[in-house]
Amino acid sequence: MKLLLAILLLVHGLIHLLGFLKAFGIGQYPMLSGQFGRVHGLIWLLSFLLFFLTAFTMYFNHKLWPWLGLLAIIISQILIAISWADAKYGTWVNLLLLLVIIPGMGEFFFNKKVDSEVKLLNNLQEVSIEKSVVSKPEKALPPIVADWLKNAGIGTSNSISKVYLTQKGEMRTRPDGKWMSFQAEQWFSIKDPGFIWKTRVQMLGPVFLSGRDKLIRGKGRMDISLLSLIPVVRAENERGIDEASMTRFLAEMIWFPSALHEPYISWESIGTHKARADFTYGDQSVSGIFSFNEKAEPVAFEAMRYMETGENAKLEKWVIKNLSFKTFNGIEIPDKSEILWDLEEGEYHWLTLEISEIQYD
């Protein structure tokens, strides 16, 4: 889809180049009956260059591409209006491109908002690090959890404070729904536990969903919008959202296991291959059970989590199955996982993900 759009932008731009060539007497163009002065021709050249830059920046994901595209369309349409008899059909191409560029502008503002939230998350993290100057004795961990840390490559000296990772995978919105591919970025703060998760879900052709899930200072929020423009879901300050976000953070500690030592996590052994973890922030607490294999690798996590929020909030069994493990920056973590809901009516496999990249600080 991206390649097709880039080609359309380039072809449309090349057509504008004809106005420049005619104005400077370079070649014969009988399809252009109007008379073009040299200033007029230079504006046709400018339009071509803007469409070329739009195609290039869009293809390589530069955040300014929608604005370049909008400027190109405005100049193009002015030129078309001046040379209406020869160029009127270019209006339809400009309208088609505008339908793509408007969601791009929405995504620009969406990403800008996420960037400001990531900055806030990092600032809160720095404040928490400054306040935790006094070292605290490490808590005793269940034997299987201690083995997990040891085998994962976590020692007492390599505490992680921030994490950035990228994901890819598939998700669906109902048990019998169509699988949709997604890509995501996620930022974690560890000392002041929180995260920002940003995703783009490809629905059909050029139609996509933008999503952002977050936990900051114990408060959760989820936003989903169609084409980064039309709100579909907004969950904040309602029953279940804070607990659901905290449960997610607890489960996703598998990607930064040094957090198992943090004071907001407490542990309880459940047999030889299971351990219960409680995550407490302020007066709110959630819990979940980690299951391990013979190599002390966390192969599963389960918890009672709110599937819906607000008036329809109801706790359901939420399960993560870790399918494989990989070493990133010297730390072994699960890199492929399945997430499902274990409902009364049956198992709802909701999401499959893979960690593409992870960075620790």
C-alpha positions in Angstrom: 0.0 0.0 0.0 2.8 2.4 0.9 4.6 1.6 -2.4 1.5 2.2 -4.4 0.9 5.6 -2.7 4.5 6.6 -3.4 4.1 5.7 -7.0 0.9 7.7 -7.3 2.6 10.7 -5.8 5.5 10.4 -8.1 3.4 10.0 -11.3 1.2 12.9 -10.3 4.2 15.0 -9.7 5.8 14.1 -13.0 2.7 15.2 -14.8 3.2 18.6 -13.2 6.7 18.7 -14.5 5.2 18.9 -18.0 4.0 22.5 -17.2 7.6 23.5 -16.4 9.0 21.9 -19.5 6.4 23.6 -21.8 7.1 27.0 -20.1 10.8 26.8 -20.9 10.3 25.4 -24.4 11.8 21.9 -23.6 10.0 19.5 -26.0 6.5 19.6 -27.6 3.3 19.0 -25.5 0.3 19.3 -27.8 -2.0 18.1 -24.9 -1.3 21.4 -23.2 -3.0 24.1 -25.1 -2.5 27.0 -22.7 0.4 29.5 -22.7 2.7 29.1 -19.7 5.0 31.9 -18.6 8.3 31.2 -17.0 7.2 32.1 -13.5 4.2 29.9 -14.0 6.5 27.2 -15.2 8.6 27.5 -12.1 5.5 27.0 -9.9 4.8 23.8 -11.8 8.3 22.7 -11.0 7.8 23.6 -7.4 4.7 21.4 -7.3 6.6 18.5 -8.9 9.3 18.8 -6.2 6.8 18.9 -3.4 5.1 15.7 -4.6 8.5 14.1 -5.0 9.5 15.0 -1.4 6.1 13.9 -0.1 6.6 10.5 -1.8 10.1 10.2 -0.3 9.3 11.3 3.2 6.1 9.2 3.3 7.8 6.0 2.2 10.6 6.5 4.8 8.1 7.4 7.6 9.2 11.0 8.2 6.6 12.7 10.4 6.4 15.8 8.2 5.2 14.0 5.1 1.4 14.9 5.4 2.2 18.6 5.6 4.4 18.5 2.5 1.6 16.6 0.8 -1.0 19.2 1.8 1.2 22.0 0.5 1.8 20.1 -2.7 -2.0 19.6 -3.2 -2.8 23.2 -2.5 -0.3 24.5 -5.1 -1.3 21.8 -7.5 -5.0 22.7 -7.3 -4.3 26.4 -7.8 -2.3 25.5 -11.0 -5.2 23.3 -12.1 -7.7 26.1 -11.6 -5.5 28.4 -13.7 -5.2 25.8 -16.5 -8.6 24.2 -16.0 -9.2 23.2 -19.6 -6.0 21.2 -19.8 -5.6 20.0 -16.2 -9.1 19.7 -14.6 -8.9 15.9 -14.3 -6.0 16.3 -11.9 -8.5 17.5 -9.3 -9.7 13.9 -8.8 -6.2 12.7 -8.1 -5.7 15.6 -5.6 -9.0 14.6 -3.8 -7.8 11.0 -3.7 -4.5 12.0 -2.2 -6.2 14.3 0.3 -8.2 11.4 1.6 -4.8 9.7 2.5 -3.1 12.8 3.8 -5.8 13.8 6.3 -5.4 10.6 8.3 -1.7 11.2 8.1 -2.1 14.6 9.7 -4.3 12.9 12.4 -1.5 10.4 13.0 1.0 13.3 13.3 -1.0 14.9 16.2 -1.5 11.4 17.7 2.2 10.7 17.7 2.9 14.2 19.1 0.6 13.5 22.0 2.3 10.2 22.7 5.7 11.8 22.6 4.6 14.3 25.3 3.3 11.4 27.5 6.6 9.5 27.1 8.4 12.6 28.2 6.2 12.9 31.3 6.8 9.2 32.0 10.5 9.7 31.8 10.4 12.8 34.0 8.5 11.0 36.7 11.0 8.2 36.5 13.9 10.6 37.0 12.2 12.0 40.1 11.7 8.5 41.5 15.3 7.6 40.9 16.4 10.7 42.8 14.2 9.9 45.8 15.4 6.3 46.0 19.0 7.1 46.8 19.1 5.0 50.0 19.6 1.4 49.0 17.1 -1.1 50.4 17.9 -4.8 51.3 16.7 -7.1 48.6 13.6 -9.2 49.4 13.7 -12.9 49.6 12.3 -14.4 46.4 10.7 -17.8 45.9 13.4 -20.3 44.7 11.9 -20.6 41.2 11.8 -16.8 40.8 15.4 -16.5 42.0 16.4 -19.2 39.5 14.5 -17.3 36.8 16.5 -14.1 37.5 19.8 -16.0 37.5 19.1 -17.9 34.3 17.8 -14.8 32.6 21.2 -13.1 33.2 19.9 -10.6 35.9 22.4 -9.9 38.6 22.3 -7.5 41.6 24.2 -4.8 39.7 22.2 -4.6 36.4 19.0 -3.0 37.6 16.9 -1.7 34.7 15.2 1.7 35.1 13.8 2.3 31.6 12.8 0.1 28.7 11.9 0.7 25.0 10.7 -2.1 22.8 9.0 -2.7 19.5 6.4 -5.4 18.7 4.6 -6.9 15.8 1.8 -9.4 15.6 -1.8 -10.0 15.0 -5.0 -9.3 17.0 -8.8 -9.5 16.7 -11.7 -7.8 18.4 -13.9 -10.8 18.9 -13.5 -14.6 19.1 -14.6 -15.2 15.5 -13.2 -12.0 14.2 -10.7 -11.4 11.4 -7.1 -11.3 12.4 -5.5 -7.9 11.8 -1.7 -7.2 11.8 -0.3 -4.6 14.1 3.0 -2.9 14.9 3.6 -1.3 18.3 6.1 0.7 20.4 6.2 0.6 24.1 8.0 2.6 26.8 8.3 1.4 30.5 9.5 3.2 33.6 10.5 0.8 36.4 11.2 2.8 39.5 7.9 4.7 39.1 6.0 1.8 37.5 4.2 2.8 34.3 4.1 2.4 30.5 3.0 3.9 27.3 2.0 1.5 24.5 1.3 2.9 21.0 0.0 0.7 18.1 -1.2 0.9 14.6 -3.6 -1.9 13.6 -4.1 -2.5 9.9 -7.8 -3.3 9.3 -8.5 -3.3 5.5 -6.4 -1.7 2.8 -5.6 1.9 3.8 -8.0 1.7 6.8 -6.2 1.5 10.1 -6.7 2.0 13.9 -4.4 4.0 16.1 -4.3 2.9 19.7 -2.6 4.0 22.9 -2.7 2.3 26.3 -1.0 3.7 29.3 -0.3 3.5 33.0 1.0 6.6 34.8 1.1 7.0 38.6 -1.4 4.1 39.0 -3.9 5.6 36.6 -4.7 3.7 33.3 -6.2 5.0 30.1 -6.9 3.5 26.7 -7.7 5.4 23.5 -8.5 3.8 20.1 -9.3 5.9 17.0 -10.1 5.1 13.4 -7.6 6.6 11.0 -6.2 8.6 14.0 -9.3 10.8 13.6 -12.5 9.2 14.7 -12.6 8.1 18.4 -13.7 4.5 18.8 -12.8 3.8 22.5 -11.8 6.1 25.3 -11.5 4.5 28.8 -10.3 6.7 31.7 -11.5 7.3 35.2 -13.9 4.4 35.1 -14.3 1.1 36.9 -11.7 -1.4 36.0 -9.3 0.6 33.8 -6.6 1.2 36.5 -6.6 -2.4 37.6 -6.5 -3.7 34.1 -3.5 -1.5 33.2 -1.7 -2.5 36.4 -2.3 -6.2 35.7 -0.8 -5.6 32.2 2.4 -4.0 33.7 2.7 -7.0 36.1 2.5 -9.5 33.3 4.9 -7.6 31.1 7.7 -7.6 33.7 8.9 -10.7 31.9 10.6 -8.3 29.5 12.6 -6.5 32.3 12.9 -9.1 35.1 15.1 -6.9 37.3 11.8 -5.3 38.3 10.9 -8.4 40.3 13.1 -6.9 43.1 11.2 -3.6 43.2 9.4 -2.8 46.5 6.0 -2.6 44.9 6.2 -6.3 44.0 5.7 -9.0 46.7 5.9 -12.8 46.1 4.5 -16.0 47.4 5.5 -19.6 46.4 2.8 -21.9 45.0 4.5 -25.2 44.7 7.8 -25.7 43.0 7.0 -24.3 39.6 4.5 -21.5 40.3 4.7 -18.2 42.2 2.2 -15.5 42.9 3.1 -11.8 42.4 1.3 -8.9 44.0 1.7 -5.4 42.5 0.7 -2.6 44.8 0.6 1.1 44.0 -0.9 3.5 46.5 -4.1 1.8 47.9 -4.6 -0.4 44.8 -3.3 -3.9 44.3 -3.5 -6.6 41.6 -2.0 -10.1 41.4 -1.1 -12.8 39.0 0.5 -16.3 38.9 3.6 -17.0 36.9 4.2 -20.6 35.8 7.7 -22.0 35.0 9.3 -24.9 33.1 12.2 -27.1 34.3 14.7 -24.4 33.2 12.9 -21.8 35.3 11.6 -19.9 32.3 8.3 -18.1 32.7 6.1 -20.1 30.3 2.8 -18.7 31.4 1.0 -16.0 33.4 -2.6 -15.8 34.5 -4.7 -13.3 36.4 -8.2 -12.1 36.9 -8.4 -9.0 34.8 -11.1 -6.6 33.7 -12.0 -7.4 30.1 -14.4 -4.4 29.8 -14.4 -1.2 31.8 -17.1 1.1 33.1 -20.6 -0.2 33.6 -19.8 -3.6 31.9 -16.6 -4.2 34.0 -16.3 -7.8 34.8 -13.3 -9.8 35.9 -12.3 -12.6 33.5 -9.4 -15.0 33.4 -6.6 -13.6 31.3 -3.8 -15.9 30.2 -0.4 -15.3 28.5 1.5 -18.2 27.0 5.1 -17.6 26.2 6.1 -19.6 23.2 9.8 -19.0 22.8 12.7 -17.2 24.4 15.5 -15.0 23.1 18.5 -13.1 24.5 18.5 -9.3 24.0 21.4 -7.3 25.4 22.5 -10.2 27.5 19.1 -10.8 29.1 16.9 -13.8 28.1 13.2 -12.9 27.8 10.1 -14.4 26.1 10.1 -13.0 22.5 6.9 -14.7 21.2 3.6 -14.9 23.2 -0.1 -15.6 22.8 -2.6 -13.7 24.9 -6.1 -15.1 25.5 -9.2 -14.8 27.6 -10.5 -18.0 29.2 -14.2 -17.3 29.2 -17.3 -19.4 30.2 -18.2 -19.8 26.5 -14.7 -20.9 25.6 -11.2 -19.7 24.9 -10.8 -16.4 23.1 -7.3 -16.2 21.5 -7.1 -12.4 21.3 -3.5 -11.5 20.4 -0.2 -13.0 19.2 2.9 -10.9 19.5 6.7 -10.9 18.9 9.3 -8.7 20.3 11.4 -7.2 17.5 13.7 -5.0 19.4 14.3 -4.1 23.1 16.6 -1.5 24.7 17.4 -1.2 28.4 18.6 1.8 30.4 
